[in-house]
């Protein structure tokens, strides 16, 4: 069984840690994001450090530096996904094109937040909510 180690960091530590990991030829496994129980963004960077997954978490920040310059596509896709779905900003990341969602989806509602809205609310926003039978 692989060990998992959670480490909280500040957004200023994201790039130095990524640079250190890359220099040591340690793989970036994934970048995840979610809203924690307090409704705060929690962005995690998982690295395969030997038999351990070290998970570095930035909590409470919706703007963090991009590590795409360091880890290329391994970082670009998850950063773009989190930007598109939650509206979080990765400084230095090119977000001029959508990754998954149609360009006209929720244009009037601003960026992101699709993953944290109830399905019924999304249906109202997109005009696809069916009238309930009486």
TIMI-2910 file (N, C-alpha, C, CB; in pm, 1 decimal, decimal comma, always signed):
<rs>
+----------+----------+----------+----------+----------+----------+----------+----------+----------+----------+----------+----------+------+
!      n_x !      n_y !      n_z !     ca_x !     ca_y !     ca_z !      c_x !      c_y !      c_z !     cb_x !     cb_y !     cb_z ! resn !
+----------+----------+----------+----------+----------+----------+----------+----------+----------+----------+----------+----------+------+
!    +84,3 !   -118,6 !     +0,0 !     +0,0 !     +0,0 !     +0,0 !    +88,6 !   +124,6 !     +0,0 !    -95,8 !     +0,0 !   +122,4 !  Unk !
!    +49,9 !   +221,3 !    -81,3 !   +129,4 !   +343,5 !    -92,0 !    +92,0 !   +441,0 !    +19,8 !   +109,1 !   +409,6 !   -230,2 !  Unk !
!   +191,4 !   +501,5 !    +79,1 !   +170,5 !   +597,6 !   +187,4 !   +132,2 !   +732,6 !   +128,1 !   +297,7 !   +610,5 !   +275,9 !  Unk !
!    +47,9 !   +805,8 !   +200,1 !     +2,0 !   +938,3 !   +157,7 !    +38,4 !  +1038,3 !   +266,3 !   -152,3 !   +939,5 !   +129,7 !  Unk !
!   +101,2 !  +1147,0 !   +226,7 !   +145,7 !  +1249,0 !   +322,8 !    +88,8 !  +1383,7 !   +280,6 !   +302,3 !  +1255,0 !   +331,5 !  Unk !
!     +8,3 !  +1445,3 !   +366,0 !    -52,6 !  +1576,0 !   +338,4 !    +31,7 !  +1685,1 !   +404,2 !   -200,5 !  +1581,5 !   +390,1 !  Unk !
!    +65,7 !  +1788,3 !   +323,6 !   +148,4 !  +1898,1 !   +372,0 !    +82,7 !  +2029,1 !   +327,4 !   +296,3 !  +1886,7 !   +318,5 !  Unk !
!    +49,9 !  +2116,7 !   +422,6 !     -7,9 !  +2245,9 !   +385,3 !   +104,6 !  +2345,1 !   +358,2 !   -102,6 !  +2299,3 !   +496,9 !  Unk !
!    +87,0 !  +2420,9 !   +248,6 !   +186,2 !  +2520,3 !   +207,0 !   +114,7 !  +2651,0 !   +171,6 !   +270,0 !  +2468,2 !    +85,7 !  Unk !
!   +193,5 !  +2755,6 !   +151,7 !   +138,3 !  +2881,4 !   +103,7 !   +152,8 !  +2885,4 !    -48,7 !   +209,6 !  +3003,8 !   +170,6 !  Unk !
!    +80,6 !  +2975,8 !   -111,6 !    +89,2 !  +2984,4 !   -257,6 !   +229,9 !  +3026,0 !   -303,4 !    -14,9 !  +3084,2 !   -310,6 !  Unk !
!   +305,0 !  +3094,6 !   -218,6 !   +441,9 !  +3134,7 !   -252,7 !   +538,3 !  +3015,9 !   -256,9 !   +492,3 !  +3237,6 !   -152,6 !  Unk !
!   +497,9 !  +2903,7 !   -200,9 !   +583,0 !  +2784,5 !   -199,4 !   +557,3 !  +2691,7 !   -318,4 !   +561,7 !  +2708,2 !    -70,4 !  Unk !
!   +450,8 !  +2714,6 !   -394,4 !   +412,3 !  +2625,0 !   -503,8 !   +524,4 !  +2608,7 !   -606,2 !   +286,8 !  +2677,4 !   -572,7 !  Unk !
!   +575,5 !  +2719,4 !   -658,5 !   +678,8 !  +2714,0 !   -762,7 !   +810,9 !  +2659,0 !   -709,2 !   +701,1 !  +2853,3 !   -821,9 !  Unk !
!   +861,9 !  +2707,2 !   -594,9 !   +987,3 !  +2650,4 !   -545,1 !   +979,7 !  +2499,2 !   -520,6 !  +1027,0 !  +2720,1 !   -417,0 !  Unk !
!   +867,4 !  +2451,1 !   -469,4 !   +852,8 !  +2306,6 !   -446,8 !   +851,5 !  +2234,0 !   -580,8 !   +722,8 !  +2275,4 !   -366,6 !  Unk !
!   +778,0 !  +2285,0 !   -677,9 !   +773,1 !  +2222,2 !   -811,0 !   +912,3 !  +2219,4 !   -875,3 !   +673,6 !  +2297,8 !   -903,0 !  Unk !
!   +985,2 !  +2328,6 !   -863,1 !  +1121,0 !  +2333,2 !   -919,6 !  +1211,9 !  +2230,8 !   -852,2 !  +1180,8 !  +2474,3 !   -904,7 !  Unk !
!  +1200,5 !  +2221,0 !   -721,2 !  +1282,0 !  +2124,6 !   -645,4 !  +1247,1 !  +1981,1 !   -686,7 !  +1260,7 !  +2143,2 !   -492,2 !  Unk !
!  +1118,1 !  +1952,3 !   -699,3 !  +1075,0 !  +1817,6 !   -738,1 !  +1122,3 !  +1784,1 !   -879,7 !   +921,5 !  +1805,4 !   -729,0 !  Unk !
!  +1108,7 !  +1877,9 !   -970,1 !  +1149,7 !  +1854,1 !  -1108,9 !  +1300,6 !  +1829,9 !  -1118,0 !  +1109,8 !  +1973,6 !  -1197,9 !  Unk !
!  +1376,3 !  +1909,2 !  -1040,8 !  +1522,5 !  +1893,4 !  -1040,1 !  +1561,8 !  +1754,1 !   -992,3 !  +1588,1 !  +2000,3 !   -950,5 !  Unk !
!  +1484,9 !  +1699,6 !   -899,0 !  +1510,9 !  +1565,2 !   -845,9 !  +1446,1 !  +1456,2 !   -932,7 !  +1459,0 !  +1554,7 !   -701,5 !  Unk !
!  +1385,9 !  +1496,8 !  -1045,6 !  +1317,9 !  +1406,0 !  -1138,3 !  +1203,3 !  +1329,3 !  -1072,3 !  +1417,6 !  +1307,8 !  -1196,3 !  Unk !
!  +1130,4 !  +1399,6 !   -988,0 !  +1013,6 !  +1342,4 !   -920,7 !   +889,9 !  +1377,9 !  -1002,5 !  +1000,7 !  +1394,8 !   -772,9 !  Unk !
!   +805,8 !  +1277,6 !  -1025,9 !   +686,8 !  +1296,5 !  -1108,3 !   +577,8 !  +1374,9 !  -1037,3 !   +632,7 !  +1163,2 !  -1151,1 !  Unk !
!   +515,2 !  +1464,7 !  -1113,8 !   +391,3 !  +1528,5 !  -1070,0 !   +280,4 !  +1429,6 !  -1105,7 !   +368,9 !  +1672,3 !  -1138,4 !  Unk !
!   +210,6 !  +1377,2 !  -1006,7 !   +105,5 !  +1279,6 !  -1030,5 !    -20,5 !  +1349,5 !  -1079,2 !    +76,5 !  +1198,7 !   -903,3 !  Unk !
!    -61,9 !  +1455,3 !  -1008,2 !   -184,1 !  +1526,1 !  -1045,1 !   -196,4 !  +1653,5 !   -963,1 !   -308,0 !  +1436,4 !  -1024,7 !  Unk !
!   -278,1 !  +1743,6 !  -1013,5 !   -319,1 !  +1862,3 !   -938,5 !   -469,8 !  +1848,3 !   -921,0 !   -279,2 !  +1998,8 !  -1013,0 !  Unk !
!   -515,0 !  +1852,7 !   -796,8 !   -657,3 !  +1841,3 !   -766,7 !   -707,0 !  +1970,3 !   -702,6 !   -684,5 !  +1720,6 !   -673,9 !  Unk !
!   -836,4 !  +1987,3 !   -703,6 !   -895,3 !  +2100,7 !   -634,9 !  -1036,7 !  +2070,7 !   -592,0 !   -892,8 !  +2223,2 !   -722,9 !  Unk !
!  -1075,7 !  +2126,6 !   -480,2 !  -1212,1 !  +2111,0 !   -429,8 !  -1239,2 !  +2222,6 !   -330,4 !  -1233,0 !  +1971,0 !   -363,7 !  Unk !
!  -1364,5 !  +2239,3 !   -294,5 !  -1400,2 !  +2331,8 !   -187,8 !  -1407,9 !  +2249,6 !    -60,0 !  -1536,3 !  +2407,0 !   -217,5 !  Unk !
!  -1333,3 !  +2291,9 !    +41,6 !  -1333,6 !  +2216,0 !   +166,4 !  -1463,6 !  +2239,8 !   +243,5 !  -1212,2 !  +2254,5 !   +253,2 !  Unk !
!  -1475,3 !  +2179,3 !   +359,3 !  -1600,0 !  +2187,3 !   +437,1 !  -1634,6 !  +2330,2 !   +477,4 !  -1589,4 !  +2101,0 !   +561,7 !  Unk !
!  -1535,7 !  +2420,7 !   +478,4 !  -1560,3 !  +2560,8 !   +510,4 !  -1587,8 !  +2644,4 !   +385,5 !  -1441,8 !  +2618,3 !   +585,7 !  Unk !
!  -1593,1 !  +2578,1 !   +269,2 !  -1618,9 !  +2647,8 !   +142,9 !  -1496,9 !  +2715,1 !    +83,1 !  -1724,6 !  +2749,8 !   +163,1 !  Unk !
!  -1379,6 !  +2685,0 !   +136,0 !  -1255,8 !  +2745,3 !    +85,3 !  -1193,9 !  +2656,7 !    -23,4 !  -1154,6 !  +2767,3 !   +200,8 !  Unk !
!  -1130,6 !  +2720,5 !   -123,7 !  -1057,9 !  +2640,9 !   -222,8 !   -945,1 !  +2563,6 !   -157,0 !  -1002,4 !  +2730,4 !   -334,3 !  Unk !
!   -924,7 !  +2440,6 !   -201,6 !   -814,2 !  +2357,1 !   -156,3 !   -751,5 !  +2298,4 !   -283,0 !   -862,5 !  +2243,2 !    -55,0 !  Unk !
!   -635,9 !  +2350,4 !   -320,9 !   -565,3 !  +2305,6 !   -440,4 !   -448,2 !  +2220,8 !   -394,5 !   -517,5 !  +2426,5 !   -528,8 !  Unk !
!   -441,5 !  +2097,4 !   -445,5 !   -335,1 !  +2006,9 !   -402,2 !   -249,6 !  +1962,2 !   -519,7 !   -394,0 !  +1885,3 !   -331,4 !  Unk !
!   -121,0 !  +1949,5 !   -492,1 !    -21,0 !  +1905,8 !   -589,1 !    +35,8 !  +1775,1 !   -537,6 !    +92,1 !  +2013,7 !   -610,5 !  Unk !
!    +11,0 !  +1665,4 !   -609,9 !    +56,9 !  +1534,2 !   -566,1 !   +182,8 !  +1494,2 !   -642,8 !    -53,9 !  +1428,5 !   -585,2 !  Unk !
!   +286,0 !  +1458,1 !   -567,6 !   +414,4 !  +1414,5 !   -624,4 !   +444,8 !  +1273,7 !   -576,0 !   +529,8 !  +1512,2 !   -585,3 !  Unk !
!   +497,9 !  +1190,7 !   -667,3 !   +538,5 !  +1054,1 !   -632,6 !   +682,4 !  +1057,6 !   -582,8 !   +524,1 !   +957,3 !   -755,1 !  Unk !
!   +698,8 !  +1057,4 !   -452,3 !   +830,7 !  +1063,6 !   -389,6 !   +861,5 !   +924,7 !   -333,8 !   +836,1 !  +1173,8 !   -276,3 !  Unk !
!   +924,5 !   +843,3 !   -417,6 !   +949,4 !   +704,5 !   -379,0 !   +818,2 !   +632,8 !   -357,7 !  +1035,6 !   +697,0 !   -252,0 !  Unk !
!   +804,3 !   +563,9 !   -244,1 !   +679,9 !   +491,1 !   -217,7 !   +570,2 !   +579,8 !   -157,5 !   +707,8 !   +375,1 !   -124,3 !  Unk !
!   +597,8 !   +709,5 !   -145,3 !   +504,9 !   +802,1 !    -79,5 !   +446,4 !   +900,2 !   -181,6 !   +576,4 !   +879,3 !    +34,7 !  Unk !
!   +316,8 !   +927,4 !   -169,8 !   +256,7 !  +1038,8 !   -242,8 !   +256,7 !  +1157,5 !   -147,6 !   +110,1 !  +1004,7 !   -294,2 !  Unk !
!   +335,0 !  +1258,4 !   -182,5 !   +337,1 !  +1381,9 !   -103,3 !   +237,8 !  +1477,7 !   -167,9 !   +482,6 !  +1445,3 !    -96,1 !  Unk !
!   +140,4 !  +1519,2 !    -90,0 !    +33,0 !  +1604,8 !   -137,6 !    +44,5 !  +1741,8 !    -71,5 !   -105,4 !  +1541,2 !   -108,9 !  Unk !
!    +81,2 !  +1841,6 !   -150,7 !   +101,7 !  +1977,9 !   -101,9 !    -25,1 !  +2058,8 !   -127,1 !   +224,9 !  +2044,7 !   -170,8 !  Unk !
!    -87,5 !  +2108,4 !    -20,0 !   -216,6 !  +2176,4 !    -28,5 !   -203,7 !  +2326,4 !     -3,4 !   -314,3 !  +2115,6 !    +71,1 !  Unk !
!   -263,1 !  +2402,9 !    -93,3 !   -278,6 !  +2547,0 !    -74,1 !   -426,8 !  +2567,5 !    -43,2 !   -230,9 !  +2631,5 !   -202,3 !  Unk !
!   -456,7 !  +2614,4 !    +77,2 !   -595,1 !  +2627,1 !   +121,9 !   -632,9 !  +2774,2 !   +132,9 !   -615,9 !  +2555,8 !   +257,2 !  Unk !
!   -752,7 !  +2806,1 !    +84,2 !   -806,3 !  +2941,7 !    +98,8 !   -762,9 !  +3039,5 !     -8,2 !   -767,4 !  +2995,6 !   +229,8 !  Unk !
!   -696,6 !  +2993,1 !   -111,0 !   -649,7 !  +3080,7 !   -219,4 !   -715,2 !  +3039,3 !   -350,6 !   -494,6 !  +3075,5 !   -232,2 !  Unk !
!   -769,6 !  +3134,5 !   -422,4 !   -826,6 !  +3104,8 !   -554,2 !   -734,5 !  +3152,8 !   -666,3 !   -965,1 !  +3170,1 !   -568,5 !  Unk !
!   -621,1 !  +3210,9 !   -629,4 !   -518,5 !  +3251,9 !   -725,6 !   -384,6 !  +3197,5 !   -677,3 !   -513,6 !  +3408,5 !   -741,8 !  Unk !
!   -323,3 !  +3115,8 !   -762,5 !   -192,5 !  +3057,0 !   -732,1 !   -106,9 !  +3064,2 !   -857,9 !   -206,4 !  +2908,7 !   -681,6 !  Unk !
!    +24,3 !  +3054,9 !   -844,4 !   +109,5 !  +3056,1 !   -964,3 !    +97,5 !  +2924,9 !  -1041,6 !   +256,6 !  +3081,1 !   -925,5 !  Unk !
!   +107,9 !  +2934,0 !  -1171,3 !   +107,4 !  +2815,3 !  -1256,6 !   +242,9 !  +2745,1 !  -1248,1 !    +74,7 !  +2853,2 !  -1403,5 !  Unk !
!   +240,6 !  +2612,7 !  -1258,8 !   +366,5 !  +2538,7 !  -1268,0 !   +380,3 !  +2473,2 !  -1406,6 !   +374,4 !  +2431,1 !  -1156,1 !  Unk !
!   +305,1 !  +2523,5 !  -1503,4 !   +311,4 !  +2471,3 !  -1639,8 !   +450,5 !  +2487,4 !  -1699,7 !   +208,8 !  +2541,4 !  -1727,7 !  Unk !
!   +519,2 !  +2594,7 !  -1667,5 !   +655,7 !  +2615,4 !  -1718,1 !   +751,9 !  +2508,2 !  -1666,9 !   +706,6 !  +2754,3 !  -1677,7 !  Unk !
!   +717,1 !  +2447,2 !  -1554,7 !   +804,2 !  +2347,6 !  -1492,5 !   +765,7 !  +2205,1 !  -1534,4 !   +798,5 !  +2360,7 !  -1339,9 !  Unk !
!   +634,9 !  +2177,1 !  -1533,3 !   +587,7 !  +2040,8 !  -1560,2 !   +508,7 !  +2026,9 !  -1690,7 !   +502,2 !  +1994,4 !  -1446,0 !  Unk !
!   +512,9 !  +2125,2 !  -1776,1 !   +451,3 !  +2117,2 !  -1908,7 !   +304,8 !  +2072,2 !  -1901,4 !   +530,7 !  +2021,2 !  -1997,4 !  Unk !
!   +267,6 !  +1980,1 !  -1990,2 !   +129,1 !  +1934,8 !  -2002,3 !    +78,6 !  +1865,9 !  -1876,3 !   +115,9 !  +1841,1 !  -2119,6 !  Unk !
!   +166,3 !  +1802,8 !  -1801,0 !   +124,5 !  +1736,3 !  -1676,5 !    +60,5 !  +1836,1 !  -1580,2 !   +245,1 !  +1667,5 !  -1608,8 !  Unk !
!   +101,5 !  +1961,7 !  -1587,1 !    +42,4 !  +2066,1 !  -1503,0 !    -62,6 !  +2146,7 !  -1578,4 !   +151,1 !  +2159,1 !  -1450,6 !  Unk !
!    -39,6 !  +2166,5 !  -1707,5 !   -129,7 !  +2253,0 !  -1785,1 !   -273,6 !  +2204,2 !  -1785,0 !    -81,1 !  +2263,3 !  -1927,5 !  Unk !
!   -296,5 !  +2077,4 !  -1813,5 !   -433,6 !  +2026,7 !  -1821,6 !   -508,3 !  +2037,2 !  -1689,5 !   -432,6 !  +1883,2 !  -1867,1 !  Unk !
!   -453,0 !  +1991,2 !  -1577,6 !   -529,5 !  +2005,5 !  -1452,8 !   -547,4 !  +2151,8 !  -1411,4 !   -460,5 !  +1929,0 !  -1340,7 !  Unk !
!   -449,1 !  +2237,2 !  -1438,7 !   -466,8 !  +2379,1 !  -1406,0 !   -578,3 !  +2440,0 !  -1491,3 !   -334,5 !  +2456,8 !  -1427,2 !  Unk !
!   -579,8 !  +2408,3 !  -1619,0 !   -685,3 !  +2461,3 !  -1706,4 !   -822,3 !  +2408,6 !  -1664,9 !   -657,2 !  +2424,5 !  -1853,2 !  Unk !
!   -827,3 !  +2282,9 !  -1626,9 !   -953,5 !  +2224,3 !  -1582,8 !  -1005,6 !  +2295,4 !  -1457,6 !   -936,0 !  +2073,8 !  -1555,3 !  Unk !
!   -919,3 !  +2316,1 !  -1359,2 !   -961,8 !  +2384,7 !  -1236,8 !  -1000,7 !  +2529,2 !  -1264,9 !   -850,7 !  +2380,2 !  -1132,0 !  Unk !
!   -931,7 !  +2593,1 !  -1357,9 !   -968,0 !  +2728,7 !  -1397,4 !  -1106,6 !  +2731,0 !  -1461,0 !   -864,0 !  +2786,1 !  -1494,6 !  Unk !
!  -1130,3 !  +2637,5 !  -1548,9 !  -1256,7 !  +2634,2 !  -1621,3 !  -1374,4 !  +2595,4 !  -1532,2 !  -1246,7 !  +2538,0 !  -1736,9 !  Unk !
!  -1355,3 !  +2498,8 !  -1446,9 !  -1465,4 !  +2448,2 !  -1365,9 !  -1491,9 !  +2529,3 !  -1239,8 !  -1438,3 !  +2307,2 !  -1328,4 !  Unk !
!  -1386,0 !  +2583,5 !  -1178,8 !  -1403,6 !  +2658,6 !  -1055,1 !  -1379,7 !  +2808,5 !  -1070,7 !  -1311,6 !  +2604,5 !   -950,5 !  Unk !
!  -1313,9 !  +2847,7 !  -1180,1 !  -1282,6 !  +2989,2 !  -1198,0 !  -1158,3 !  +3032,5 !  -1123,0 !  -1398,5 !  +3072,8 !  -1154,1 !  Unk !
!  -1078,7 !  +2937,4 !  -1074,3 !   -956,1 !  +2970,9 !  -1002,7 !   -849,4 !  +3013,6 !  -1101,9 !   -906,9 !  +2851,4 !   -917,9 !  Unk !
!   -764,8 !  +3106,0 !  -1061,3 !   -662,9 !  +3162,5 !  -1149,3 !   -526,6 !  +3100,8 !  -1120,4 !   -656,6 !  +3314,9 !  -1133,6 !  Unk !
!   -460,5 !  +3059,0 !  -1228,2 !   -323,2 !  +3010,2 !  -1220,3 !   -238,9 !  +3111,9 !  -1296,0 !   -307,7 !  +2863,0 !  -1280,3 !  Unk !
!   -170,6 !  +3197,0 !  -1221,8 !    -94,8 !  +3307,1 !  -1281,2 !     +8,3 !  +3255,5 !  -1380,6 !    -25,9 !  +3389,2 !  -1172,3 !  Unk !
!     +1,9 !  +3309,3 !  -1504,8 !    +94,2 !  +3268,5 !  -1609,7 !    +38,0 !  +3161,6 !  -1701,0 !   +220,6 !  +3219,6 !  -1549,0 !  Unk !
!    -78,4 !  +3106,8 !  -1670,3 !   -141,0 !  +3002,6 !  -1751,1 !   -224,1 !  +3064,7 !  -1862,3 !   -228,4 !  +2911,1 !  -1663,8 !  Unk !
!   -209,2 !  +3014,0 !  -1984,4 !   -289,3 !  +3061,9 !  -2097,6 !   -428,1 !  +2998,2 !  -2090,2 !   -219,7 !  +3028,4 !  -2234,4 !  Unk !
!   -527,7 !  +3080,7 !  -2063,5 !   -666,0 !  +3031,8 !  -2055,7 !   -751,7 !  +3095,0 !  -2165,5 !   -726,6 !  +3062,3 !  -1916,5 !  Unk !
!   -688,2 !  +3130,3 !  -2276,5 !   -760,8 !  +3196,8 !  -2384,7 !   -857,5 !  +3104,9 !  -2458,4 !   -663,2 !  +3254,2 !  -2482,7 !  Unk !
!   -841,1 !  +2973,7 !  -2442,6 !   -930,9 !  +2877,2 !  -2505,8 !   -985,3 !  +2783,4 !  -2400,1 !   -858,4 !  +2797,8 !  -2617,4 !  Unk !
!  -1109,9 !  +2740,0 !  -2421,0 !  -1172,5 !  +2645,2 !  -2330,1 !  -1112,0 !  +2506,5 !  -2348,8 !  -1324,5 !  +2641,0 !  -2352,4 !  Unk !
!  -1107,4 !  +2432,4 !  -2242,6 !  -1056,1 !  +2295,9 !  -2245,6 !  -1169,0 !  +2196,7 !  -2273,3 !   -986,2 !  +2261,7 !  -2112,9 !  Unk !
!  -1278,2 !  +2206,5 !  -2197,7 !  -1388,2 !  +2111,8 !  -2210,1 !  -1522,9 !  +2177,3 !  -2239,6 !  -1398,9 !  +2031,7 !  -2084,9 !  Unk !
!  -1555,2 !  +2280,6 !  -2166,6 !  -1689,5 !  +2335,1 !  -2171,4 !  -1713,0 !  +2421,6 !  -2294,7 !  -1716,3 !  +2415,1 !  -2047,3 !  Unk !
!  -1836,6 !  +2423,3 !  -2344,4 !  -1868,1 !  +2509,9 !  -2459,5 !  -1844,9 !  +2656,8 !  -2423,3 !  -2015,1 !  +2488,6 !  -2505,8 !  Unk !
!  -1810,6 !  +2734,9 !  -2523,5 !  -1780,2 !  +2876,2 !  -2499,4 !  -1899,7 !  +2954,0 !  -2446,7 !  -1730,8 !  +2940,6 !  -2626,3 !  Unk !
!  -2020,1 !  +2915,1 !  -2483,2 !  -2137,3 !  +2992,7 !  -2442,6 !  -2199,8 !  +2944,7 !  -2311,5 !  -2240,7 !  +2988,2 !  -2551,4 !  Unk !
!  -2144,0 !  +2841,2 !  -2250,2 !  -2199,9 !  +2791,7 !  -2125,5 !  -2176,0 !  +2891,1 !  -2013,3 !  -2140,1 !  +2655,8 !  -2089,9 !  Unk !
!  -2283,8 !  +2941,2 !  -1958,4 !  -2279,8 !  +3031,9 !  -1843,3 !  -2197,3 !  +3157,7 !  -1867,5 !  -2224,9 !  +2959,6 !  -1724,1 !  Unk !
!  -2193,5 !  +3204,2 !  -1991,8 !  -2117,4 !  +3325,8 !  -2021,9 !  -2162,7 !  +3442,9 !  -1934,7 !  -2132,0 !  +3362,3 !  -2170,2 !  Unk !
!  -2293,5 !  +3455,3 !  -1915,8 !  -2343,8 !  +3567,9 !  -1837,2 !  -2324,8 !  +3547,8 !  -1687,5 !  -2489,9 !  +3590,2 !  -1867,1 !  Unk !
!  -2282,1 !  +3432,7 !  -1645,3 !  -2264,2 !  +3405,1 !  -1503,0 !  -2119,8 !  +3420,2 !  -1457,9 !  -2312,3 !  +3266,1 !  -1471,4 !  Unk !
!  -2030,3 !  +3449,3 !  -1547,6 !  -1890,4 !  +3461,1 !  -1510,3 !  -1819,2 !  +3328,9 !  -1525,5 !  -1877,2 !  +3511,4 !  -1368,4 !  Unk !
!  -1694,8 !  +3323,9 !  -1483,3 !  -1613,4 !  +3203,1 !  -1499,1 !  -1635,0 !  +3107,0 !  -1383,6 !  -1465,4 !  +3239,3 !  -1509,8 !  Unk !
!  -1626,8 !  +2980,6 !  -1416,3 !  -1622,1 !  +2877,5 !  -1314,9 !  -1750,8 !  +2852,5 !  -1240,7 !  -1520,2 !  +2910,6 !  -1219,3 !  Unk !
!  -1737,9 !  +2785,0 !  -1132,3 !  -1843,6 !  +2752,4 !  -1038,3 !  -1941,0 !  +2646,1 !  -1087,1 !  -1918,6 !  +2874,9 !  -1005,5 !  Unk !
!  -1918,0 !  +2584,9 !  -1202,5 !  -2011,2 !  +2482,5 !  -1248,4 !  -2014,8 !  +2363,1 !  -1154,3 !  -1974,1 !  +2436,7 !  -1388,1 !  Unk !
!  -1904,3 !  +2327,4 !  -1095,0 !  -1899,9 !  +2208,4 !  -1011,4 !  -1961,8 !  +2229,0 !   -873,5 !  -1758,3 !  +2163,2 !   -996,2 !  Unk !
!  -1986,3 !  +2350,6 !   -833,5 !  -2038,5 !  +2373,2 !   -699,2 !  -2183,0 !  +2420,9 !   -700,5 !  -1952,5 !  +2473,7 !   -626,7 !  Unk !
!  -2247,1 !  +2420,5 !   -815,9 !  -2388,0 !  +2457,8 !   -824,7 !  -2472,4 !  +2331,9 !   -833,8 !  -2414,1 !  +2550,0 !   -946,5 !  Unk !
!  -2585,8 !  +2329,3 !   -765,1 !  -2675,2 !  +2214,7 !   -778,3 !  -2722,1 !  +2200,4 !   -923,6 !  -2796,6 !  +2229,5 !   -683,5 !  Unk !
!  -2748,1 !  +2077,4 !   -965,6 !  -2791,3 !  +2052,0 !  -1102,3 !  -2917,5 !  +2130,6 !  -1135,6 !  -2815,2 !  +1902,8 !  -1123,5 !  Unk !
!  -3010,4 !  +2141,8 !  -1042,0 !  -3133,9 !  +2216,9 !  -1067,7 !  -3103,5 !  +2363,7 !  -1098,5 !  -3228,8 !  +2206,9 !   -946,7 !  Unk !
!  -3003,2 !  +2419,8 !  -1032,2 !  -2965,5 !  +2559,1 !  -1057,5 !  -2900,5 !  +2574,4 !  -1194,7 !  -2870,2 !  +2609,3 !   -948,2 !  Unk !
!  -2816,9 !  +2477,3 !  -1232,5 !  -2755,8 !  +2481,2 !  -1365,6 !  -2861,2 !  +2471,0 !  -1474,3 !  -2653,6 !  +2368,4 !  -1381,2 !  Unk !
!  -2962,6 !  +2388,2 !  -1451,8 !  -3069,8 !  +2375,5 !  -1550,7 !  -3144,4 !  +2507,2 !  -1566,1 !  -3167,4 !  +2263,7 !  -1510,8 !  Unk !
!  -3167,9 !  +2577,7 !  -1455,9 !  -3233,6 !  +2708,6 !  -1463,6 !  -3149,1 !  +2805,7 !  -1543,3 !  -3260,2 !  +2764,8 !  -1323,2 !  Unk !
!  -3016,6 !  +2809,5 !  -1516,4 !  -2926,8 !  +2900,9 !  -1585,6 !  -2923,9 !  +2875,1 !  -1735,6 !  -2787,1 !  +2889,4 !  -1528,8 !  Unk !
!  -2933,1 !  +2748,9 !  -1774,4 !  -2925,1 !  +2711,8 !  -1915,4 !  -3060,9 !  +2697,9 !  -1980,1 !  -2849,6 !  +2583,5 !  -1930,4 !  Unk !
!  -3170,3 !  +2726,6 !  -1905,8 !  -3304,7 !  +2721,2 !  -1961,6 !  -3348,9 !  +2581,0 !  -1997,6 !  -3312,7 !  +2807,7 !  -2082,1 !  Unk !
!  -3293,8 !  +2480,1 !  -1930,2 !  -3330,9 !  +2342,3 !  -1963,6 !  -3413,5 !  +2276,0 !  -1853,4 !  -3206,0 !  +2259,9 !  -1990,0 !  Unk !
!  -3453,1 !  +2353,3 !  -1753,4 !  -3531,0 !  +2294,5 !  -1645,1 !  -3670,9 !  +2261,8 !  -1695,9 !  -3537,7 !  +2390,2 !  -1523,1 !  Unk !
!  -3716,3 !  +2139,8 !  -1670,6 !  -3848,3 !  +2095,2 !  -1713,8 !  -3952,2 !  +2141,3 !  -1612,5 !  -3852,4 !  +1941,0 !  -1730,7 !  Unk !
!  -4069,8 !  +2173,4 !  -1663,9 !  -4178,4 !  +2210,0 !  -1573,9 !  -4223,3 !  +2084,5 !  -1500,5 !  -4297,3 !  +2275,9 !  -1651,5 !  Unk !
!  -4244,5 !  +2100,6 !  -1370,9 !  -4289,3 !  +1985,8 !  -1292,1 !  -4435,9 !  +1960,5 !  -1318,0 !  -4264,4 !  +2008,3 !  -1141,8 !  Unk !
!  -4474,4 !  +1832,8 !  -1319,8 !  -4614,6 !  +1794,7 !  -1337,8 !  -4691,0 !  +1826,9 !  -1211,5 !  -4628,3 !  +1644,5 !  -1373,0 !  Unk !
!  -4813,9 !  +1873,1 !  -1231,8 !  -4897,2 !  +1907,3 !  -1114,8 !  -4996,9 !  +1800,8 !  -1088,8 !  -4968,3 !  +2039,6 !  -1134,0 !  Unk !
+----------+----------+----------+----------+----------+----------+----------+----------+----------+----------+----------+----------+------+
</rs>
